[in-house]
Structures are given as C-alpha cells and as structure tokens.
C-alpha cells in the first residue's frame, strides 16, 4: 500500500501559523515585562499597572537598597584610599634619602594640601601634575605651632603641573595647597625625593 507523503505533514503548523505564534509570544512577554517585571524589580511603571498591583512599591524598595549599598561601598573605598595615601606616602631608600608620593582627587571648588616635615636647609626634588586640568596652587610653608593664617608663600598661580628643587628656609612643614576651580573632579599626583621626615596628605 502506497503511503501519501502529504499525510506526514497534514497536522504540522504552517509558516504563517508559526510566525503568528512567535509574534503573540513576543507581545505577551513584552506586556509582562512592562506591567510586572520593570515595576517589581526597578520601580519603573510606564503603564500604571504595577502601581495598581502593588509591584512598584516593591521595586522602589529594591532600588533604594541597591543605591544605599553602592554608596556605602564607594564611601568605604574612598576612605580607605585616602588613609592609605596619608599613611604610606613616605619611604626611606637604602642611602637614607626619603621618597614620597600622594595622589588625591579634588571635587569642584575643593581644596587640599600635601606637606613635607623638614628641618631648615633640607632639600627635596619634586614634581606634581593633574590629569590635564589647571588648578590654583600655593607652595608655602609654616613653622611649628603657627596659626592657620601665618605662613610663607614661595610660589602660587594656576597650572596643571610643576617641578623643581626646594630648600626649606626654616624648620616646619612645606608643600602645596591646591584648589579645583573647574566644574569636574581633578586628580593630582605629587611626589618628592630628598630630605624630610614626613610627606603626607593633610586632613
């Protein structure tokens, strides 16, 4: 008995039916995404259905929790970096020459300073630079116990980098104060090699 080959495909869906089924599945999935997944997971509710079902409140809570966690991690990382810079800025070489390096980030309108503790006549070579933007700076020094407004200024202006040799005219702390007058964060890296007991980011 000869079998009709069309009998094997008689009950299979046509290409048109498959396309309709695929399109229907995409529409249903998109609807679920917009009305349930986005409100429940991210607090995004463009249709208002998620709010009516109480899903948006759940999504808002999850989003707030994630943001709080990210902020805590960032603050912890920033604090750890600053502490490491201040604590590990100074090291002695085999011949007794000191070397120090500090990297810091200045937010818009923020000012910070890095100072070396030196005795009169001690000398170091230095170099500092930003990540490209010019900042206001004042290279200066103060004697031990001096008031905040009692200092000697050696050089000041607006630059993105500077280098040279410095000799301390008196016992005290000597270094730089930078202020970021731009509208975006600026990274400053400063290093020195020579004679000093400390080289640190001042709090």
C-alpha positions as CSV (number, residue, x, y, z in Angstrom):
1,X,0.0,0.0,0.0
2,X,1.5,3.3,-1.0
3,X,1.6,6.0,1.7
4,X,0.7,9.5,0.8
5,X,3.7,11.7,1.8
6,X,1.3,14.6,2.5
7,X,-0.2,12.6,5.4
8,X,3.0,13.2,7.5
9,X,2.7,17.0,7.2
10,X,-1.0,17.4,7.3
11,X,-1.1,18.2,11.0
12,X,2.1,20.4,11.2
13,X,1.7,24.2,11.6
14,X,2.2,26.3,8.5
15,X,4.9,29.0,8.4
16,X,2.2,31.6,8.7
17,X,0.9,30.0,11.9
18,X,4.4,29.8,13.4
19,X,5.0,33.5,12.7
20,X,1.7,34.4,14.4
21,X,2.5,32.2,17.4
22,X,6.0,33.8,17.7
23,X,4.6,37.3,17.4
24,X,2.0,36.5,20.0
25,X,4.7,35.2,22.4
26,X,6.7,38.4,21.9
27,X,3.7,40.6,22.6
28,X,2.8,38.6,25.8
29,X,6.5,38.7,27.0
30,X,6.7,42.4,26.4
31,X,3.5,43.0,28.2
32,X,4.7,41.1,31.2
33,X,8.0,43.0,31.2
34,X,6.3,46.4,31.2
35,X,3.5,45.6,33.6
36,X,5.2,43.3,36.2
37,X,9.0,42.9,35.8
38,X,10.0,46.5,35.5
39,X,7.8,47.8,38.4
40,X,8.7,44.9,40.7
41,X,12.5,44.9,40.0
42,X,13.3,48.5,39.2
43,X,10.3,50.7,40.2
44,X,9.7,51.6,36.6
45,X,5.9,51.7,35.8
46,X,5.1,53.3,32.5
47,X,1.6,51.8,32.3
48,X,0.4,52.3,36.0
49,X,-0.5,48.6,36.2
50,X,2.5,47.9,38.5
51,X,1.4,50.5,41.0
52,X,-2.2,49.2,41.0
53,X,-0.9,45.7,41.7
54,X,1.5,46.9,44.4
55,X,4.6,45.9,42.4
56,X,6.1,49.4,42.0
57,X,6.5,49.8,45.8
58,X,8.5,46.6,45.9
59,X,10.7,47.8,43.0
60,X,11.3,51.2,44.7
61,X,12.4,49.4,47.9
62,X,14.8,47.2,46.0
63,X,16.3,50.1,44.0
64,X,16.8,52.2,47.2
65,X,18.5,49.2,48.9
66,X,20.9,48.8,45.9
67,X,21.7,52.5,45.8
68,X,22.4,52.6,49.5
69,X,24.7,49.6,49.2
70,X,26.6,51.1,46.3
71,X,27.0,54.4,48.1
72,X,28.4,52.6,51.2
73,X,30.9,50.7,49.2
74,X,32.0,53.8,47.4
75,X,32.4,55.8,50.7
76,X,34.4,52.9,52.2
77,X,36.7,52.7,49.2
78,X,37.3,56.5,49.2
79,X,38.1,56.5,52.9
80,X,40.5,53.5,52.6
81,X,42.3,55.2,49.6
82,X,42.7,58.5,51.5
83,X,44.0,56.7,54.6
84,X,46.4,54.6,52.6
85,X,47.8,57.7,50.8
86,X,48.4,59.5,54.0
87,X,49.9,56.5,55.9
88,X,52.1,55.1,53.1
89,X,53.3,58.3,51.4
90,X,56.8,58.3,52.9
91,X,59.5,55.6,52.5
92,X,63.3,55.6,53.0
93,X,65.8,54.3,50.5
94,X,68.9,52.4,51.4
95,X,71.1,55.5,51.5
96,X,68.7,57.3,53.8
97,X,67.1,59.5,51.1
98,X,63.3,59.8,51.6
99,X,60.8,59.4,48.8
100,X,57.1,60.2,49.0
101,X,54.1,60.1,46.7
102,X,50.5,61.2,47.2
103,X,47.5,61.0,44.8
104,X,44.3,62.8,45.6
105,X,41.1,63.8,43.9
106,X,39.7,67.3,44.2
107,X,35.9,67.8,43.7
108,X,34.8,71.1,42.2
109,X,35.8,74.0,44.5
110,X,37.5,71.6,46.9
111,X,41.0,72.4,48.3
112,X,43.5,70.1,49.9
113,X,47.2,70.2,50.7
114,X,50.3,67.9,50.9
115,X,53.1,68.8,53.2
116,X,56.6,67.6,54.0
117,X,58.0,68.0,57.5
118,X,61.6,69.3,57.2
119,X,64.4,70.9,59.1
120,X,66.0,74.2,57.9
121,X,68.4,73.5,55.0
122,X,66.9,70.2,54.0
123,X,66.2,69.8,50.2
124,X,64.0,67.7,48.0
125,X,63.2,67.4,44.3
126,X,59.5,67.4,43.5
127,X,57.1,67.1,40.6
128,X,53.3,67.4,40.6
129,X,50.7,67.2,37.9
130,X,46.9,67.0,37.3
131,X,45.0,64.7,34.9
132,X,45.0,67.6,32.5
133,X,43.1,70.5,34.1
134,X,44.8,73.5,35.5
135,X,44.2,74.2,39.3
136,X,45.0,77.0,41.6
137,X,48.1,76.3,43.8
138,X,50.1,77.9,46.6
139,X,53.5,76.4,47.5
140,X,54.2,77.6,51.0
141,X,55.5,76.7,54.5
142,X,54.8,77.3,58.1
143,X,56.7,77.0,61.4
144,X,55.7,74.5,64.1
145,X,52.7,75.9,66.0
146,X,51.9,78.6,63.6
147,X,48.4,79.9,63.2
148,X,46.4,78.9,60.1
149,X,47.0,82.4,58.6
150,X,50.7,82.5,59.4
151,X,52.7,81.1,56.6
152,X,55.4,82.0,54.0
153,X,54.4,81.7,50.3
154,X,57.1,80.6,47.8
155,X,55.1,80.3,44.6
156,X,51.5,80.4,43.5
157,X,49.4,80.6,40.4
158,X,47.3,78.4,38.1
159,X,48.9,75.4,36.4
160,X,48.4,71.8,35.5
161,X,51.9,70.7,36.6
162,X,55.2,71.9,38.2
163,X,58.6,70.5,39.1
164,X,61.8,71.7,40.7
165,X,64.0,71.7,43.8
166,X,63.0,73.1,47.1
167,X,65.2,74.0,50.1
168,X,63.5,74.6,53.5
169,X,64.3,78.1,54.9
170,X,63.2,77.1,58.4
171,X,62.0,74.1,60.5
172,X,58.4,73.3,59.8
173,X,56.1,71.9,57.2
174,X,56.4,72.8,53.5
175,X,54.4,71.9,50.5
176,X,51.3,72.8,48.4
177,X,47.7,73.8,48.7
178,X,45.6,73.1,45.6
179,X,42.0,74.2,44.8
180,X,39.9,72.9,42.0
181,X,38.0,75.8,40.3
182,X,36.7,73.7,37.5
183,X,33.3,72.1,37.3
184,X,34.5,68.5,37.3
185,X,36.8,66.4,39.6
186,X,40.6,66.7,39.2
187,X,43.2,64.1,40.1
188,X,46.5,65.4,41.4
189,X,49.7,63.3,41.8
190,X,52.7,64.8,43.7
191,X,56.0,63.1,44.5
192,X,59.2,64.2,46.2
193,X,62.6,62.7,46.8
194,X,65.1,64.1,49.3
195,X,65.4,65.1,52.9
196,X,62.2,65.1,55.1
197,X,60.7,63.1,57.9
198,X,57.1,63.0,56.6
199,X,55.3,63.6,53.3
200,X,51.6,63.4,53.7
201,X,48.1,64.5,52.7
202,X,46.9,66.9,55.4
203,X,43.4,66.4,56.8
